[in-house]
Amino acid sequence: MRFTSKYKGQGPSREDSFSASPELFNEQAGVFDQRAGLPSDCCREIAKTAVGIGKAGPGDLVVEVGAGTGQIGRWFKPPVRYVGFDLSAGMLEEFRRRLGSDSDHCALLQADANAGWPIADGSARVIFSSRTMHLLNHERIVSEVFRVAAPAGAVFLLGRLERDPLSVRERMASEMNERLQERGFKGRRNQRHNQKLVEACKLRGADVLESICVAKWRVSATPRQSLNSWRQLTGLGGVLVPETIREQILQELESWSVTVFGALDQEFEFEEAYVIRALAIPSAKH
């Protein structure tokens, strides 16, 4: 049985949901890479591609918004300079642990991307973010991107994971978000938000460059894996959800999965890809 609009309004507002999100990311910092990490070779290639798109040379600054546990950020190495910031102290602690003694080339800062960035005006050649921008206020992001972009020009790079919408993980996630929305919660997987961000940058003079598929790989997954992953968290879909509602949704998803996929442990193979969408930020003289 599906829940109806009687749940509308019982969840937090978009603003309330965002303010609660640091707790969600702090609690999952230690298992985030296991849950949502990318292949190591892919991460290295993402950093290399980002530097290449930006034509960043010795001394140029790469800024990563939402640096997380450093899966990608660790690969931005000299001769470029690197600053990564994130709202979650727990995520940054994992990043520092990953770097070990190899940390002279970078700075890690705890900061809210929805506020003023801890980056000097006109200092960044590359502004990069992976799977983060849909969580943020696009008006603030645009303002900060253009503020920190180097006077000679910069690139703003949006990295995302793409899956076949019919893959088991994508169908599970879509169903989970639909059930959240039925109860008045706003899950954070809305690609339209990133499109609004791109359009806002274009209005400020940015040029949209050709998207680049950095890597593709095959994945095998079961419905149970998605459910077990979500059960490790306090929230769902990137927002805090009361425990009773969260448990209702997970129980419904378990029944739905058996009906749709045949069994919770039924394994399905599909392809994942990592794509970078690039925007050229014009020079100050443009």
C-alpha positions in Angstrom: 0.0 0.0 0.0 1.4 3.4 -1.0 1.2 6.4 1.4 -0.8 9.5 0.2 -0.4 13.2 0.6 -1.6 13.1 4.2 2.1 13.0 5.1 2.7 16.3 3.3 4.2 19.0 5.6 5.3 16.6 8.3 8.9 16.6 7.1 11.4 19.5 7.5 11.6 22.3 5.0 14.4 22.3 2.4 16.4 24.7 4.6 15.9 22.7 7.8 16.9 19.5 5.9 20.1 21.1 4.8 21.1 22.4 8.2 20.8 18.9 9.5 22.9 17.3 6.8 26.3 17.7 8.5 25.2 15.2 11.1 24.4 12.7 8.3 27.8 13.1 6.6 29.8 13.1 9.9 28.2 9.8 11.0 28.9 8.0 7.7 32.4 9.4 7.1 34.1 6.1 8.1 32.0 4.0 5.7 31.3 6.5 3.0 33.9 5.2 0.5 32.5 1.6 1.1 29.0 2.8 0.4 29.5 5.4 -2.4 33.2 5.3 -3.3 34.6 5.3 -6.8 37.3 3.0 -8.2 40.7 4.3 -7.3 42.0 4.4 -10.9 38.9 6.4 -11.8 39.7 9.0 -9.0 43.2 9.5 -10.3 42.0 10.0 -13.8 39.3 12.5 -12.6 41.9 14.7 -11.0 44.2 14.4 -14.1 41.3 15.3 -16.4 40.2 18.3 -14.2 43.7 19.7 -14.3 43.8 19.1 -18.1 40.5 20.8 -18.8 41.6 23.8 -16.7 45.1 23.9 -18.3 46.4 24.4 -14.8 50.1 24.8 -14.6 52.7 25.2 -11.9 51.4 27.2 -9.0 47.8 27.4 -10.3 45.1 26.7 -7.6 42.6 23.9 -7.7 39.6 24.4 -5.3 37.4 21.4 -4.5 34.0 22.2 -3.0 32.8 19.3 -0.9 36.2 17.6 -0.7 34.7 14.7 1.4 37.0 11.9 2.3 39.6 12.8 -0.4 39.0 10.0 -2.8 39.6 12.4 -5.7 41.2 15.4 -3.9 44.3 13.3 -2.9 45.3 13.0 -6.5 45.6 16.8 -7.1 49.4 17.0 -6.6 52.2 19.4 -7.4 52.9 21.4 -9.5 49.3 22.6 -8.9 48.2 23.9 -5.5 45.1 22.4 -3.9 42.5 23.6 -1.4 39.6 21.4 -0.4 36.8 22.4 1.9 33.8 20.6 3.3 31.1 21.2 6.0 31.7 17.8 7.6 34.6 17.6 10.0 34.3 13.8 10.0 34.8 13.6 6.2 37.8 15.9 6.4 39.3 13.7 9.2 39.1 10.7 6.8 40.7 12.8 4.1 43.6 13.7 6.5 44.0 10.1 7.4 44.1 9.1 3.8 46.9 11.7 3.1 49.1 10.7 6.0 52.4 12.5 5.7 51.8 13.4 2.0 50.0 16.6 2.9 52.4 19.5 2.1 50.8 20.2 -1.3 47.3 20.8 0.0 45.1 22.6 2.5 41.9 21.2 4.0 39.4 23.5 5.5 36.0 23.1 7.3 33.6 25.6 5.8 30.0 25.9 4.6 29.8 26.2 0.8 26.4 28.0 1.3 28.3 30.8 3.0 31.4 32.7 2.0 34.1 30.4 0.8 37.5 30.5 2.5 39.2 31.3 -0.8 40.8 34.6 -1.8 39.2 36.7 -4.6 40.5 35.9 -8.1 42.8 33.0 -7.0 41.4 29.8 -8.5 42.2 28.4 -11.9 40.0 25.3 -11.4 36.9 25.0 -9.3 35.8 21.4 -9.0 33.0 19.6 -7.2 32.0 16.0 -7.3 28.4 14.9 -6.5 27.8 17.8 -4.2 26.3 20.8 -6.0 22.7 19.5 -5.9 22.9 19.9 -2.1 23.7 23.6 -2.2 22.1 27.0 -3.0 22.9 27.6 -6.6 22.7 31.4 -6.3 25.4 31.4 -3.6 27.5 28.9 -5.6 27.5 31.1 -8.7 28.4 34.2 -6.8 31.4 32.5 -5.1 32.6 30.8 -8.3 32.8 34.1 -10.1 34.4 35.8 -7.1 37.2 33.3 -6.7 37.8 32.6 -10.4 41.3 33.8 -11.6 41.3 37.1 -13.6 42.7 35.3 -16.6 39.8 32.9 -16.6 38.9 29.7 -14.9 36.9 26.5 -15.3 34.1 25.3 -13.1 33.8 21.5 -13.2 30.8 19.4 -12.0 31.5 15.7 -11.6 28.6 13.2 -11.5 28.0 9.5 -11.5 25.7 8.2 -14.2 23.8 5.0 -14.2 21.2 3.4 -16.5 17.9 4.5 -15.0 16.8 0.9 -15.2 19.7 -0.4 -13.1 18.8 -1.9 -9.7 20.6 0.9 -7.7 18.9 3.7 -9.7 15.5 2.1 -9.4 15.9 1.5 -5.7 17.1 5.1 -5.1 14.3 6.6 -7.2 11.6 4.5 -5.4 13.1 5.6 -2.0 13.0 9.3 -3.0 9.5 9.0 -4.3 8.4 7.6 -0.9 10.2 10.4 0.9 8.4 13.0 -1.3 5.0 11.4 -0.5 5.7 12.1 3.2 6.8 15.7 2.6 10.6 15.3 2.5 12.8 16.4 -0.3 15.5 14.0 -1.2 18.5 15.4 -2.9 19.0 13.6 -6.2 17.4 16.3 -8.4 19.4 16.8 -11.5 17.3 19.8 -12.4 19.1 21.7 -9.6 22.4 21.3 -11.4 20.9 22.5 -14.6 19.7 25.6 -12.8 23.2 26.2 -11.6 24.6 25.8 -15.2 22.0 28.3 -16.6 22.8 30.8 -13.8 26.5 30.6 -14.7 25.6 31.1 -18.4 23.7 34.3 -17.5 26.9 35.6 -15.9 28.9 34.9 -19.1 30.1 31.3 -18.7 30.5 29.1 -21.7 29.4 25.4 -21.5 32.1 23.1 -22.7 31.7 19.6 -24.0 31.0 17.0 -21.2 33.7 14.4 -20.8 33.2 10.8 -19.8 36.2 10.1 -17.7 35.6 6.4 -17.0 33.2 3.5 -17.3 33.0 0.3 -15.3 30.8 -2.7 -14.7 29.0 -3.2 -11.4 27.1 -6.0 -9.9 24.5 -5.2 -7.2 21.5 -6.6 -5.3 18.5 -4.8 -3.8 19.6 -6.0 -0.4 22.9 -4.1 -0.8 21.0 -0.8 -1.2 18.8 -1.5 1.8 21.7 -2.5 4.0 23.6 0.7 3.0 20.6 2.9 3.9 20.1 1.1 7.2 23.6 2.2 8.3 22.4 5.8 8.2 20.3 8.0 10.4 18.6 9.7 7.4 17.5 8.9 3.9 18.1 10.7 0.6 20.5 13.1 2.3 18.0 14.5 4.8 17.1 13.7 8.4 14.0 11.6 8.8 12.2 10.5 12.0 13.1 7.0 12.9 9.5 5.7 12.6 9.0 7.1 9.1 12.5 5.9 8.0 11.7 2.4 9.2 8.4 2.4 7.4 10.0 3.4 4.1 12.7 0.8 4.4 10.1 -1.9 5.1 8.0 -0.8 2.2 11.1 -0.8 -0.1 12.0 -4.3 1.0 8.5 -5.6 0.0 8.6 -3.6 -3.2 12.0 -5.0 -4.1 10.8 -8.6 -3.7 7.8 -7.9 -6.0 9.8 -6.0 -8.6 13.2 -7.9 -8.7 12.1 -11.4 -7.5 14.4 -11.6 -4.5 16.5 -9.3 -2.3 19.6 -11.2 -3.2 19.0 -11.3 -6.9 22.2 -9.9 -8.5 22.1 -7.6 -11.5 25.0 -6.2 -13.6 25.0 -2.7 -15.0 27.4 0.0 -16.2 28.4 3.1 -14.2 30.2 6.1 -15.7 31.8 9.2 -14.3 31.1 12.4 -16.3 32.5 15.9 -15.9 30.4 18.8 -17.0 32.6 21.9 -17.6 32.0 25.6 -17.8 34.5 28.2 -18.8 34.4 31.2 -16.5 35.5 34.3 -18.6 38.5 36.4 -17.8 37.9 39.6 -15.9 38.7 41.6 -19.1 36.1 39.7 -21.1 
